[in-house]
Amino acid sequence: MVALTAAAAIESAKTIIIKIGSSLLVEESSNRVNADWIAGMARDIAMLRRDGKHVVVVSSGAIALGSRELGIDGRTLALEEKQAAAATGQVVLAHAWREALAGHDIGVAQILLSPEDTETRRRHLNARATMTALLDLGAVPVVNENDTVATAEIRFGDNDRLAARVAAMISADLLLLLSDIDGLYSGNPRQDDSARHVAHVDTMSDEIMAMAGNAHAAYASGGMVTKLEAARIAMHAGCGMVICSGQRQRPVTALVEGARNTLFRAEHSPLTARKRWIGGSLTPRGSLRVDAGALRALRKGRSLLPAGVTAAGGTFDRGDLIAIEDATGQVIGHGLSAYSVEDARIILGHKSSEIESLLGYRGRDEVIHADNLVMLEQGG
């Protein structure tokens, strides 16, 4: 059932992404971390963790913080100066989050991503696996764009879309965009007194997109346009999204207590959206043929183990989409392979416990995990 309020969405979510803009985290007058605000945010994260939720933070602020450390004006930097400031500021930013969350016995890990890390399948899978492992180990990944190596042409340019890509990557249930405004309005409320607040959005129509305004805060690179683009990415991935004000010291608590916001409701769950994408959006790069026992297991929703694979064809690599065939060669499913075709041929017919001795490294137990596998209708 789709949540009707932000509070309900938070309650039902298992994995939550929280995007935090520079204007919230960094004091504009001094370019220092807003210690009181990050302390309140840490209490909110601890609250979510006590409720059994995984939390990922997408945090801006590195360039502004680095500019102060280097004694330069962060608003008038050339690309290489921004990269230098980002490299310096990432250290300050990571330390600030580590200190804020340490008081709640929560560990922090820094993740720097580029667009290629979310769009190239192998890098996408590596980043997904790393973040999933960190969450399972109880840490909070703090994500930012890898500004130190990105070029002007190959970058996200804002952390709204980065947060949405991360949400899609790890199949998150909810993305919270903390902003300097309490949601989407029909017009710019700072310029139009008649602008009305939009409480919820179910479809990203042209009318909704037309409501977007421009950036406001000095260090905020994204305005409402990027937030709505983020909503489109998140909703397509089965992830709900909330735009709300982050200017209170405990903004998530405020949301739970009913603070004004705009809720973008995804029609499907992240897993359903992921499987729809696997089942209908890609062209297989190769194939795996399975025996009768594996076929029965797949039809019960289980993963494909190497013991049930009898042949591998094509030129696929790890993360590529491949077809699954029955003993007669009929395609009965699609999935994302955890191994290249060369490695699949080595381990096919063997038990998962033998993978390390056969390949020289410990890969996944499954050739295709159930979450990355879709059975086609003709397969029963």
C-alpha positions as CSV (number, residue, x, y, z in Angstrom):
1,M,0.0,0.0,0.0
2,V,1.4,3.4,-1.0
3,A,1.9,5.7,2.0
4,L,-0.4,8.8,2.1
5,T,1.8,11.0,4.3
6,A,5.5,11.6,4.8
7,A,5.2,10.3,8.4
8,A,3.7,7.0,7.1
9,A,6.3,6.8,4.4
10,I,9.1,7.1,7.0
11,E,7.5,4.5,9.2
12,S,7.2,1.9,6.5
13,A,10.6,2.5,4.8
14,K,13.4,0.1,5.4
15,T,16.1,2.2,3.7
16,I,16.1,6.0,3.7
17,I,18.3,8.4,1.8
18,I,18.7,11.9,3.4
19,K,20.0,14.6,1.1
20,I,21.4,17.6,2.9
21,G,22.3,20.8,1.1
22,S,25.2,23.2,1.8
23,S,22.9,26.0,3.0
24,L,21.8,23.8,5.9
25,L,25.1,22.2,6.9
26,V,27.4,25.2,6.4
27,E,27.1,28.6,8.1
28,E,27.2,31.1,5.2
29,S,28.8,33.9,7.2
30,S,31.8,31.8,8.3
31,N,31.9,28.7,6.0
32,R,32.1,26.5,9.1
33,V,30.0,23.5,9.9
34,N,26.7,24.4,11.6
35,A,27.5,22.3,14.7
36,D,24.1,22.7,16.4
37,W,22.2,21.7,13.2
38,I,24.4,18.6,12.5
39,A,24.0,17.5,16.1
40,G,20.2,17.6,15.7
41,M,20.4,15.7,12.4
42,A,22.6,13.1,14.1
43,R,19.8,12.6,16.7
44,D,17.3,12.1,14.0
45,I,19.5,9.6,12.3
46,A,19.9,7.7,15.6
47,M,16.1,7.7,16.0
48,L,15.7,6.1,12.5
49,R,18.4,3.6,13.3
50,R,16.7,2.6,16.6
51,D,13.6,2.0,14.5
52,G,15.6,-0.6,12.5
53,K,16.1,1.5,9.4
54,H,19.1,1.8,7.2
55,V,20.2,5.4,6.6
56,V,22.4,6.9,3.9
57,V,23.3,10.6,4.0
58,V,24.1,12.5,0.7
59,S,25.8,15.5,2.1
60,S,26.9,18.7,0.3
61,G,29.3,21.2,1.7
62,A,32.7,20.0,0.8
63,I,33.6,22.9,-1.5
64,A,32.4,25.6,0.9
65,L,34.2,24.0,3.8
66,G,37.4,23.5,1.7
67,S,37.3,27.1,0.5
68,R,37.5,28.3,4.1
69,E,40.4,25.9,4.8
70,L,42.3,27.2,1.8
71,G,41.4,30.8,2.3
72,I,39.6,31.3,-1.0
73,D,36.2,32.6,-2.1
74,G,34.1,29.5,-2.8
75,R,31.7,31.4,-5.1
76,T,34.3,32.4,-7.8
77,L,36.4,29.4,-8.4
78,A,37.7,27.8,-11.5
79,L,37.1,24.1,-12.0
80,E,40.6,23.1,-10.7
81,E,40.1,25.3,-7.7
82,K,36.7,23.8,-6.9
83,Q,38.4,20.4,-7.1
84,A,41.1,21.5,-4.7
85,A,38.5,22.9,-2.4
86,A,36.4,19.7,-2.6
87,A,39.5,17.5,-1.8
88,T,40.2,19.6,1.3
89,G,36.6,20.0,2.3
90,Q,35.8,16.3,2.1
91,V,38.2,15.7,5.1
92,V,36.4,18.3,7.1
93,L,32.9,17.1,6.1
94,A,33.7,13.4,6.9
95,H,35.1,14.4,10.3
96,A,32.1,16.5,11.1
97,W,29.7,13.6,10.4
98,R,32.0,11.2,12.2
99,E,32.0,13.4,15.3
100,A,28.3,14.0,15.2
101,L,27.3,10.4,14.9
102,A,30.0,9.0,17.3
103,G,28.0,10.3,20.2
104,H,25.3,7.8,19.2
105,D,27.7,4.9,18.7
106,I,27.1,5.0,14.9
107,G,30.0,4.5,12.5
108,V,30.5,6.6,9.3
109,A,31.9,5.7,5.9
110,Q,32.7,8.1,3.1
111,I,31.6,7.2,-0.4
112,L,32.6,9.4,-3.4
113,L,30.7,8.8,-6.6
114,S,30.8,9.9,-10.2
115,P,28.0,9.5,-12.8
116,E,29.9,6.6,-14.3
117,D,29.7,4.8,-10.9
118,T,25.9,4.8,-11.1
119,E,25.6,4.2,-14.9
120,T,28.3,1.6,-15.7
121,R,26.9,-1.7,-14.7
122,R,30.0,-3.2,-13.1
123,R,30.8,0.0,-11.2
124,H,27.1,0.3,-10.2
125,L,27.2,-3.2,-8.8
126,N,30.4,-2.6,-6.9
127,A,29.1,0.6,-5.4
128,R,25.8,-1.1,-4.5
129,A,27.6,-4.0,-2.9
130,T,29.8,-1.7,-0.8
131,M,26.9,0.4,0.4
132,T,24.8,-2.6,1.2
133,A,27.7,-4.2,3.2
134,L,28.2,-1.0,5.1
135,L,24.5,-0.7,6.0
136,D,24.4,-4.4,7.1
137,L,27.5,-3.7,9.3
138,G,25.7,-0.8,11.0
139,A,27.5,2.1,9.4
140,V,26.0,5.3,7.8
141,P,27.5,5.9,4.4
142,V,28.0,9.6,3.8
143,V,27.9,10.1,0.0
144,N,29.1,13.1,-2.1
145,E,30.0,13.6,-5.7
146,N,33.7,12.8,-6.5
147,D,34.4,16.4,-7.4
148,T,38.2,15.9,-7.2
149,V,38.2,13.9,-10.5
150,A,35.0,15.0,-12.2
151,T,35.1,17.4,-15.2
152,A,32.5,20.0,-15.9
153,E,31.0,17.8,-18.7
154,I,30.9,14.5,-16.7
155,R,29.4,15.2,-13.4
156,F,26.0,15.3,-11.6
157,G,26.3,19.0,-10.9
158,D,24.0,18.8,-7.9
159,N,23.4,16.4,-5.1
160,D,19.6,16.1,-5.6
161,R,20.1,13.9,-8.7
162,L,23.0,12.2,-7.1
163,A,20.8,11.2,-4.1
164,A,18.1,9.9,-6.5
165,R,20.7,7.8,-8.3
166,V,21.9,6.4,-5.0
167,A,18.3,5.6,-4.0
168,A,17.8,3.7,-7.3
169,M,21.2,2.0,-6.9
170,I,20.5,0.5,-3.5
171,S,16.7,0.1,-4.0
172,A,15.9,2.6,-1.2
173,D,12.3,3.0,-0.2
174,L,12.4,6.8,0.6
175,L,14.4,9.8,-0.3
176,L,14.2,12.9,1.9
177,L,15.4,16.1,0.2
178,L,16.0,18.6,3.0
179,S,15.8,22.1,1.6
180,D,15.3,25.8,2.4
181,I,11.6,25.4,1.3
182,D,8.9,23.2,2.7
183,G,7.8,21.6,-0.5
184,L,6.7,22.2,-4.0
185,Y,4.5,25.2,-4.8
186,S,2.5,26.1,-8.0
187,G,4.9,29.0,-8.3
188,N,7.8,30.6,-6.5
189,P,6.3,31.5,-3.1
190,R,9.0,34.1,-2.5
191,Q,7.8,36.0,-5.6
192,D,4.1,35.0,-5.9
193,D,1.8,35.4,-3.0
194,S,-0.9,33.3,-4.8
195,A,1.4,30.3,-5.1
196,R,-0.2,27.2,-3.6
197,H,1.5,24.4,-1.8
198,V,1.3,20.9,-3.4
199,A,0.9,18.3,-0.7
200,H,1.5,15.2,-2.9
201,V,2.5,14.2,-6.4
202,D,1.6,10.8,-8.0
203,T,2.8,11.5,-11.6
204,M,5.6,13.7,-12.9
205,S,3.5,15.5,-15.5
206,D,4.5,18.5,-17.6
207,E,2.3,20.6,-15.3
208,I,4.3,19.5,-12.2
209,M,7.6,20.1,-13.9
210,A,6.5,23.6,-14.9
211,M,6.2,24.6,-11.2
212,A,10.0,24.5,-10.8
213,G,11.8,27.6,-9.7
214,N,15.5,28.6,-9.4
215,A,18.2,28.2,-6.8
216,H,18.1,30.5,-3.9
217,A,20.9,30.0,-1.4
218,A,24.4,31.2,-2.2
219,Y,26.0,27.7,-1.9
220,A,23.0,25.7,-3.3
221,S,23.7,24.5,-6.9
222,G,20.2,23.0,-7.3
223,G,16.8,24.6,-7.3
224,M,13.4,23.1,-7.6
225,V,14.2,22.0,-11.2
226,T,16.8,19.5,-10.0
227,K,14.5,18.3,-7.1
228,L,11.8,17.5,-9.6
229,E,14.3,15.7,-11.8
230,A,15.4,13.8,-8.8
231,A,11.8,12.9,-8.1
232,R,11.4,11.5,-11.6
233,I,14.5,9.3,-11.1
234,A,13.4,8.1,-7.7
235,M,9.8,7.4,-8.6
236,H,10.8,5.4,-11.7
237,A,13.0,3.3,-9.4
238,G,10.1,2.6,-7.0
239,C,11.4,5.1,-4.3
240,G,9.1,7.7,-2.8
241,M,10.5,11.2,-2.2
242,V,9.8,14.0,0.2
243,I,10.8,17.7,-0.2
244,C,10.7,19.5,3.1
245,S,12.4,22.2,5.1
246,G,15.6,21.2,6.8
247,Q,16.0,24.5,8.7
248,R,14.7,23.0,12.0
249,Q,17.4,21.4,14.1
250,R,15.6,18.0,13.9
251,P,13.9,18.0,10.5
252,V,13.0,14.3,10.3
253,T,11.4,14.6,13.7
254,A,9.4,17.6,12.4
255,L,8.3,15.5,9.4
256,V,7.1,12.7,11.7
257,E,5.2,15.2,13.7
258,G,3.4,16.6,10.6
259,A,5.6,19.4,9.3
260,R,4.5,20.7,5.8
261,N,6.1,18.8,2.9
262,T,5.5,17.5,-0.6
263,L,5.3,13.7,-0.9
264,F,6.1,12.1,-4.3
265,R,4.6,8.7,-4.2
266,A,6.1,5.8,-6.2
267,E,3.5,3.4,-7.7
268,H,5.7,0.3,-7.2
269,S,8.1,-1.0,-4.7
270,P,11.9,-0.7,-5.4
271,L,12.1,-4.4,-6.0
272,T,9.2,-4.4,-8.3
273,A,10.6,-1.5,-10.3
274,R,14.0,-3.2,-10.5
275,K,12.5,-6.4,-11.8
276,R,10.4,-4.6,-14.3
277,W,13.6,-2.9,-15.6
278,I,15.4,-6.2,-15.8
279,G,12.5,-8.0,-17.4
280,G,11.7,-5.4,-20.1
281,S,14.4,-2.8,-20.6
282,L,17.6,-4.5,-21.6
283,T,19.0,-6.8,-24.4
284,P,20.7,-10.0,-23.1
285,R,24.5,-10.2,-23.7
286,G,24.6,-13.9,-23.3
287,S,22.9,-16.9,-21.8
288,L,23.0,-19.6,-19.1
289,R,21.3,-23.0,-19.6
290,V,20.0,-24.7,-16.5
291,D,19.0,-28.2,-15.5
292,A,15.6,-29.3,-14.4
293,G,16.4,-29.0,-10.7
294,A,17.5,-25.4,-11.1
295,L,14.5,-24.6,-13.2
296,R,12.2,-25.8,-10.4
297,A,14.1,-23.7,-7.9
298,L,13.9,-20.6,-10.1
299,R,10.1,-21.0,-10.5
300,K,9.8,-20.9,-6.7
301,G,11.6,-17.6,-6.6
302,R,15.1,-18.8,-5.6
303,S,18.5,-17.7,-6.8
304,L,20.4,-19.5,-9.6
305,L,23.4,-21.4,-8.1
306,P,26.3,-22.6,-10.2
307,A,25.5,-26.3,-9.5
308,G,22.4,-25.9,-11.7
309,V,24.0,-24.3,-14.7
310,T,24.9,-26.7,-17.6
311,A,26.2,-24.2,-20.2
312,A,27.2,-20.5,-20.6
313,G,27.1,-18.7,-24.0
314,G,27.8,-15.2,-25.3
315,T,30.3,-12.6,-24.2
316,F,28.8,-11.2,-21.0
317,D,30.7,-9.7,-18.1
318,R,29.8,-9.3,-14.4
319,G,26.7,-7.1,-14.1
320,D,25.5,-7.7,-17.7
321,L,21.9,-8.9,-18.4
322,I,21.7,-12.5,-19.7
323,A,19.0,-14.9,-20.7
324,I,18.2,-18.0,-18.7
325,E,17.4,-21.0,-20.8
326,D,15.8,-24.4,-20.0
327,A,17.3,-27.7,-21.2
328,T,15.7,-27.2,-24.6
329,G,17.1,-23.8,-25.2
330,Q,13.9,-21.9,-24.5
331,V,14.4,-18.5,-22.7
332,I,12.6,-18.7,-19.4
333,G,14.0,-15.7,-17.7
334,H,16.4,-12.7,-17.6
335,G,18.9,-11.8,-14.9
336,L,22.0,-9.8,-14.0
337,S,25.0,-12.1,-13.8
338,A,27.4,-12.0,-10.8
339,Y,30.2,-13.5,-13.0
340,S,31.7,-13.1,-16.4
341,V,31.1,-15.8,-19.0
342,E,34.6,-17.1,-18.6
343,D,34.2,-17.5,-14.8
344,A,30.7,-18.9,-15.2
345,R,32.1,-21.7,-17.4
346,I,34.6,-22.6,-14.8
347,I,32.2,-22.8,-11.9
348,L,29.1,-24.2,-13.7
349,G,28.0,-27.6,-12.3
350,H,30.0,-27.0,-9.1
351,K,28.9,-26.2,-5.5
352,S,29.1,-22.6,-4.3
353,S,31.6,-23.7,-1.6
354,E,34.0,-24.6,-4.5
355,I,34.0,-21.2,-6.1
356,E,37.0,-19.8,-4.3
357,S,39.2,-22.8,-5.1
358,L,38.1,-22.7,-8.7
359,L,38.5,-19.0,-9.4
360,G,41.0,-17.9,-6.8
361,Y,38.7,-15.4,-5.2
362,R,35.5,-15.6,-3.2
363,G,32.6,-14.3,-5.3
364,R,28.9,-14.6,-4.7
365,D,27.3,-17.9,-3.9
366,E,24.8,-17.3,-6.6
367,V,25.4,-16.9,-10.3
368,I,22.2,-14.7,-10.4
369,H,20.6,-13.5,-7.2
370,A,16.8,-13.8,-6.9
371,D,16.6,-10.0,-6.6
372,N,18.3,-9.7,-10.0
373,L,16.3,-12.3,-11.8
374,V,12.9,-12.2,-13.5
375,M,11.1,-15.3,-14.8
376,L,9.2,-14.7,-18.1
377,E,5.6,-15.6,-18.5
378,Q,6.2,-18.4,-21.0
379,G,8.4,-20.0,-18.4
380,G,5.4,-20.7,-16.2
